[in-house]
Amino acid sequence: MTAFANFVIFWCLSFLGYMAGRRLKVPAPAILGPVACFMVLALSGVHLSVPAFQKPMLSVVTGILLGLRMNHSLKGVYRQIIVYVAWLILLSLAGICILTATGVDRETAFFAAMPGGMAEITLMSLSYRSDPFVTVLLQSSRMLISMTFFSSLAARYRKKDPEERKMDHLRGKGISLPLWCLLIVLSLAGAGIFGLLHIPAATILAPMMVVGTAVRGAGLECRINRNLQTLVQIGIGGLTGASISRESMMGFPHYIIPIILLSLLVTGSGILMAHLLMKLTQWDKITCILSCCPAGLPPTIMVAMEYGADADIVTIFQVLRMVTVLLMTPVLARCLPLFIQMP
């Protein structure tokens, strides 16, 4: 089957999942609907090869949409960032203890308990005596359960984004077609440079910084197309669902207790951390909830945009989560021989 045929089938199935999600009134149907659709197909033994360009393409568009919304300064929140990083470290250590107590071997428990960067953590685990299948199973379960739980919780506080209401009626200095072309070229170049420098989420951060700098620095204004935003959400939901294998879902019953305990730890501590963020910052509930959601980076950001949260704050804290996990994992692997047996 050609890449073009896979592309068409991917989007048809993703849109079908979205329509089913809307009909069933699922929270964040543009994301969770396609996820559920691809999970059903995977359980049926149907596997679809997703074209390689899909993820970077959707990530760049997500970064551009985020850049158009950049309106917040993070000055004076360094204390909150330190508390957030400390929470991630404690969450990881608690997860390791819980998984080892349920019979998961030490090396596998170490990597499976990390709250972020599933692909990178799984790749890193291959250098140790860990079980990659169990690592992927527990990591994907954490991502899927967290995404469903926190999206449902955020739906209770859904609001019309004040910035979006303002943007719908502004008629200021617009972005011309040549300027759009320039911004897109600079965004792609920035994503390539960030990728060469091994910066996490390069295809999201670079476009976000390029467009955000232009919007804030030059006083540009542009209405965000709701249909485009929904389309990107559907694509991200499809990618998330396609990344969950049949083997992972079939192995779920054998690790039901570790999955339940790890999920309770992750969601419970996430709620507590969100409450603490609200106390420290006075940010609204939905922004704090999604900032502490240990699920996938693009889906969480798109839910934030859909539900009217402060998407740039959510992005910063989600990227901080990913960076913290990727940096602390090799350090803890060498500092905690209690959990890791070096190869």
C-alpha positions in Angstrom: 0.0 0.0 0.0 1.4 3.4 -1.0 2.1 6.2 1.4 -0.6 8.3 -0.2 -3.2 5.5 0.4 -2.1 5.2 4.0 -2.4 8.9 4.4 -6.0 8.9 3.1 -7.0 5.9 5.2 -5.4 7.4 8.3 -7.4 10.6 8.0 -10.6 8.8 7.2 -10.3 6.6 10.2 -9.3 9.5 12.4 -12.3 11.6 11.3 -14.6 8.6 11.8 -13.3 8.3 15.4 -13.9 12.0 15.9 -17.5 11.8 14.7 -18.2 8.8 16.9 -16.7 10.7 19.8 -18.9 13.7 19.2 -22.0 11.5 18.9 -21.1 9.7 22.2 -20.3 13.1 23.9 -16.8 11.9 24.8 -14.5 14.6 26.4 -12.1 16.1 23.8 -13.6 14.0 21.0 -11.1 15.2 18.4 -8.4 13.5 20.4 -9.9 10.6 22.3 -12.3 9.6 19.5 -9.5 8.8 17.0 -7.5 7.1 19.8 -10.4 4.8 20.6 -10.9 4.1 16.9 -7.3 3.0 16.3 -7.3 0.9 19.5 -10.4 -1.0 18.3 -8.6 -1.6 14.9 -5.4 -2.8 16.7 -7.4 -5.2 18.8 -9.0 -6.6 15.6 -5.5 -7.2 14.2 -5.5 -4.4 11.7 -2.3 -2.4 11.6 -1.9 0.8 9.6 1.5 2.3 8.7 1.3 6.0 9.4 3.4 8.1 6.9 6.6 9.3 8.6 5.9 13.0 7.8 2.6 13.1 9.7 4.0 13.7 13.1 6.5 16.5 12.3 3.9 18.1 10.0 1.3 18.2 12.8 3.9 19.2 15.4 4.9 22.3 13.3 1.3 23.3 12.8 0.7 22.9 16.5 3.7 25.1 17.3 2.4 27.8 14.9 -1.0 27.8 16.6 0.7 28.1 19.9 2.8 31.0 18.7 -0.3 32.9 17.7 -1.5 32.6 21.3 1.7 33.6 23.1 0.7 36.3 25.6 2.2 35.2 29.0 5.4 36.0 30.8 6.9 33.4 33.1 8.9 35.9 35.1 8.7 35.3 38.8 7.6 31.6 38.6 11.0 30.1 39.2 9.9 28.8 42.6 7.0 27.0 41.0 9.3 25.5 38.4 11.5 24.1 41.2 8.5 22.7 43.0 7.3 21.1 39.8 10.7 19.5 39.1 10.9 18.2 42.6 7.4 16.7 42.2 8.5 14.8 39.0 11.5 13.4 40.8 9.4 12.2 43.8 6.8 10.8 41.5 9.4 8.8 39.6 10.9 7.4 42.8 7.5 6.5 44.2 6.5 4.8 40.9 9.7 2.7 41.0 8.9 1.5 44.6 5.3 0.6 43.7 6.3 -1.3 40.6 9.1 -3.3 42.2 6.7 -4.1 45.1 4.2 -5.6 42.6 6.9 -7.9 41.2 8.2 -6.0 38.2 11.9 -6.4 37.9 14.1 -3.4 39.1 15.4 -2.3 35.7 12.0 -2.4 34.0 10.3 -0.7 36.9 12.8 2.1 36.8 12.1 3.0 33.1 8.4 2.2 33.2 7.9 4.7 36.1 9.3 7.7 34.4 6.4 10.2 33.8 7.2 11.3 30.2 9.1 10.8 27.0 7.8 7.3 26.2 9.7 6.8 23.0 13.0 8.3 24.3 12.7 6.4 27.6 12.0 3.1 25.9 15.0 3.6 23.6 17.2 4.4 26.6 16.0 1.3 28.4 17.4 -0.9 25.6 20.8 -0.2 27.0 19.9 -1.8 30.3 18.6 -5.2 31.4 15.0 -4.1 31.2 12.0 -5.7 29.4 11.1 -3.3 26.5 7.7 -4.8 26.1 6.6 -4.2 29.7 8.2 -0.7 29.6 6.1 0.2 26.6 3.0 -1.4 28.1 3.2 0.5 31.4 4.3 3.8 29.7 1.5 3.7 27.1 -1.1 2.8 29.8 0.1 5.7 31.9 -0.2 8.0 28.9 -3.7 6.8 27.8 -5.2 6.7 31.3 -3.7 10.1 32.2 -5.0 11.7 28.9 -8.5 10.3 29.5 -8.7 11.3 33.2 -7.2 14.8 32.9 -9.2 15.6 29.7 -12.4 14.6 31.5 -11.5 16.6 34.6 -10.5 19.6 32.5 -13.9 19.4 30.6 -15.6 20.4 33.9 -13.8 23.7 33.8 -14.0 24.3 30.1 -14.4 28.0 29.1 -14.3 30.3 26.2 -10.7 31.5 26.0 -10.7 35.3 26.6 -7.8 35.8 24.3 -9.6 34.0 21.6 -12.7 36.1 22.0 -10.6 39.2 21.7 -8.8 37.8 18.7 -12.1 37.1 16.9 -12.9 40.8 16.8 -9.5 42.4 16.3 -8.7 44.0 13.0 -5.1 45.2 13.6 -1.9 44.6 11.7 -2.6 41.3 9.9 -0.2 38.7 8.6 0.2 38.9 4.9 0.8 35.9 2.7 4.5 36.7 2.0 5.0 37.1 5.8 3.2 33.8 6.4 5.6 32.1 3.9 8.6 33.6 5.7 7.4 32.5 9.1 6.8 29.0 7.9 10.2 28.8 6.3 11.8 30.1 9.5 9.8 27.7 11.6 10.9 24.7 9.5 14.5 26.0 9.6 14.3 26.5 13.4 12.8 23.0 13.9 15.7 21.5 11.9 18.3 23.4 14.0 16.6 22.4 17.2 16.6 18.8 16.0 20.3 18.9 15.3 20.9 20.2 18.8 18.7 17.4 20.2 16.3 19.8 21.9 13.1 17.9 23.0 9.9 18.7 21.1 11.9 20.6 18.5 9.1 20.6 15.9 6.8 22.3 18.4 9.1 24.7 20.2 10.8 26.2 17.2 7.6 27.3 15.3 6.1 28.4 18.6 9.1 30.7 19.3 9.4 32.0 15.7 5.7 32.9 15.4 5.4 34.0 19.0 8.3 36.4 18.6 6.8 37.8 15.4 3.3 38.2 17.0 4.5 39.9 20.1 7.5 41.8 18.7 5.7 43.2 15.6 2.2 43.5 17.1 0.7 41.1 14.6 -2.8 39.8 14.9 -4.4 36.7 13.4 -7.6 34.8 14.1 -7.1 31.2 14.8 -9.1 29.0 12.4 -11.2 26.7 14.6 -11.6 24.1 11.8 -7.8 24.0 11.4 -7.3 23.6 15.1 -9.9 20.7 15.2 -8.2 19.1 12.2 -4.8 19.1 13.9 -6.4 17.7 17.1 -7.9 14.8 15.0 -4.6 14.1 13.4 -2.8 14.1 16.8 -5.5 11.8 18.2 -5.0 9.4 15.3 -1.2 9.4 15.8 -1.6 8.7 19.5 -3.9 5.8 18.8 -1.8 4.3 16.1 1.2 4.3 18.4 -0.5 1.8 20.8 0.1 -1.7 19.6 -2.1 -4.8 19.9 0.6 -6.6 21.9 0.5 -3.8 24.5 -3.3 -4.0 24.9 -3.2 -7.9 25.0 -0.7 -7.7 27.7 -2.8 -5.4 29.8 -4.5 -8.2 31.9 -1.2 -9.7 33.0 -0.1 -6.3 34.5 -3.4 -5.0 35.7 -2.3 -4.4 39.3 0.9 -2.5 38.5 -1.1 -0.5 35.9 -3.8 0.4 38.3 -1.4 1.3 41.2 0.8 3.4 38.9 -2.2 5.2 37.4 -3.6 6.0 40.8 -0.2 7.4 41.8 0.1 9.5 38.7 -3.4 10.9 38.6 -3.6 11.4 42.4 -0.2 13.2 42.6 -1.1 15.2 39.5 -4.2 16.5 41.1 -2.3 17.5 44.3 0.4 19.2 42.2 -2.3 21.1 40.2 -3.8 22.3 43.5 -0.4 23.4 44.7 0.2 25.3 41.5 -3.1 27.1 41.9 -2.1 28.2 45.4 1.3 29.4 44.3 0.4 31.2 41.1 -3.4 32.0 41.2 -3.7 30.5 37.7 -7.1 29.1 36.7 -7.9 25.5 37.5 -7.9 24.2 33.9 -4.4 25.6 33.2 -3.0 24.0 36.4 -4.7 20.7 35.8 -3.4 20.3 32.2 0.1 21.6 33.2 0.3 18.6 35.6 -1.1 16.0 33.1 1.6 13.4 32.5 0.3 12.4 29.1 1.6 13.1 25.6 2.8 16.6 24.9 0.9 17.4 21.6 -2.5 16.0 22.8 -2.3 17.8 26.1 -1.5 21.1 24.4 -4.3 20.7 22.0 -6.8 19.9 24.8 -5.6 23.1 26.5 -6.3 25.1 23.4 -9.7 23.5 22.9 -10.8 24.1 26.5 -9.6 27.7 26.9 -6.6 27.1 29.2 -3.5 29.2 29.0 -1.9 27.1 26.3 1.6 28.7 26.5 1.8 28.0 30.3 0.7 24.4 29.7 3.3 24.1 26.9 6.1 25.4 29.1 5.3 23.0 31.9 4.8 20.0 29.6 8.1 20.6 27.9 9.7 21.1 31.3 8.3 17.7 32.3 9.8 16.0 29.2 13.2 17.7 29.6 13.3 16.9 33.3 12.6 13.2 32.7 15.1 12.9 29.9 17.8 14.6 31.9 17.2 12.9 35.2 16.8 9.4 33.9 20.5 8.7 33.1 21.6 10.5 36.2 19.3 8.5 38.5 20.3 5.3 36.7 23.9 5.8 37.9 23.0 7.2 41.3 20.5 4.5 42.3 22.2 1.1 42.1 19.4 0.0 44.4 17.1 0.1 41.4 19.4 -0.3 38.4 22.0 -3.0 37.7 24.4 -1.5 35.2 25.1 -3.5 32.1 
